[in-house]
């Protein structure tokens, strides 16, 4: 399984969206990442290894506390 790496400029807001909308999108994306990870039968650790992320970063992203970059 080869994962694409998404590059996001973390200095820019999500296309000029309000903070409330940006937070909502961050939560939705995190939930989707978790759903797809579980559907693929992957643990957080396995996905982190394939993406080159730390497990805490992924856990925070899945909870909507962190934007993956």
C-alpha positions in Angstrom: 0.0 0.0 0.0 1.5 3.3 -1.1 0.2 6.4 0.6 0.4 9.8 -1.1 1.8 12.6 1.1 -0.3 15.7 1.2 1.5 18.9 1.5 -0.3 21.8 3.2 1.1 25.2 3.9 0.4 25.5 7.6 1.0 29.2 7.7 -2.1 29.8 5.6 -5.7 29.3 6.8 -7.8 26.8 4.9 -8.7 29.0 1.9 -9.5 32.0 4.1 -12.2 30.2 6.0 -13.4 31.4 9.4 -11.8 29.7 12.4 -15.1 27.9 13.2 -15.4 26.5 9.7 -11.7 25.6 9.8 -12.1 23.7 13.1 -15.2 21.9 11.8 -13.3 20.8 8.7 -10.3 19.7 10.8 -12.7 17.5 12.9 -14.4 16.0 9.8 -11.1 15.2 8.1 -9.8 13.6 11.3 -12.9 11.4 11.6 -12.6 10.4 7.9 -8.9 9.5 8.4 -9.9 7.3 11.3 -12.8 5.6 9.4 -10.6 4.8 6.4 -7.7 3.6 8.6 -10.1 1.2 10.5 -11.7 0.1 7.2 -8.3 -0.8 5.9 -7.6 -2.8 9.1 -4.6 -0.7 10.0 -3.5 0.3 13.5 -2.4 3.8 14.2 1.2 2.6 14.4 1.0 0.8 11.1 -0.4 3.9 9.3 2.2 6.1 11.0 5.0 3.9 9.8 3.8 4.0 6.2 3.2 7.8 6.3 6.3 8.8 8.3 4.2 10.4 11.1 4.4 10.1 14.8 1.6 8.2 16.5 0.6 11.2 18.7 0.3 13.4 15.5 -2.0 10.9 13.9 -4.0 10.5 17.1 -4.4 14.3 17.5 -5.4 14.6 13.8 -8.1 11.9 14.2 -9.5 13.8 17.1 -9.5 17.1 15.1 -6.8 18.7 17.3 -4.2 18.8 14.6 -4.0 19.4 10.8 -1.9 16.9 9.0 0.7 18.4 6.7 
